[in-house]
Amino acid sequence: MNWANIIGYTASVCMVLGYLPQTIRTIRTRSTDDIALGTFLLMGLGGLFFAVQGWLIGNWPLLLCNTCTTLMSAIIFAIKMRNDYFKKR
């Protein structure tokens, strides 16, 4: 294993662990008042594109990490959309 792989794996772990607390908190509390909708939409799309890139080039850490972060962004985005929709009612 070379340094580039070690750095890549470390970045993957950091990315997933960086999203996890917000995702867990959002699921538990259902509170999304302080979350910017555009941020999680764009971060989710970015993760999706990186996941596709990882699949296309055969880079499994890139694919798995960004699949996880895309799913977490999608969960937060969905809860945010639901909250904002019912707030308008």
RARAUR-V314123 format. One record per backbone hydrogen bond with DSSP energy under -1.0 kcal/mol. CO is the residue of the C=O (numbers start at 1). NH is the residue of the N-H. E is the energy in kcal/mol with one decimal. If there is no record, write none. Layout:
# RARAUR-V314123
co: {CO,CO}
nh: {NH,NH}
e: {E,E}
This chain:
# RARAUR-V314123
co: {2,3,4,5,6,7,8,9,10,11,12,13,14,15,16,19,20,21,22,23,24,25,26,32,36,37,38,39,40,41,42,43,44,45,46,47,48,49,50,51,52,53,54,59,60,61,62,63,64,65,66,67,68,69,70,71,72,73,74,75,76,77,78,79,80,81,82,83,84}
nh: {6,7,8,9,10,11,12,13,14,15,16,17,18,19,20,23,24,25,26,27,28,29,30,35,40,41,42,43,44,45,46,47,48,49,50,51,52,53,54,55,56,57,59,63,64,65,66,67,68,69,70,71,72,73,74,75,76,77,78,79,80,81,82,83,84,85,86,87,88}
e: {-2.1,-2.7,-2.2,-2.9,-2.4,-2.5,-2.1,-2.3,-2.4,-2.5,-2.3,-2.7,-1.9,-1.6,-1.9,-2.2,-2.8,-2.5,-2.5,-2.4,-2.5,-2.8,-2.0,-1.6,-1.5,-1.8,-2.7,-2.6,-1.7,-2.2,-2.7,-2.4,-2.2,-2.6,-2.4,-2.4,-2.3,-2.4,-2.7,-2.1,-2.8,-2.3,-2.4,-2.2,-3.1,-2.5,-1.9,-1.8,-2.2,-2.4,-1.9,-2.2,-2.4,-2.4,-2.4,-2.1,-2.2,-2.9,-2.6,-2.4,-2.5,-2.8,-2.5,-2.8,-2.7,-2.3,-2.4,-1.7,-1.2}
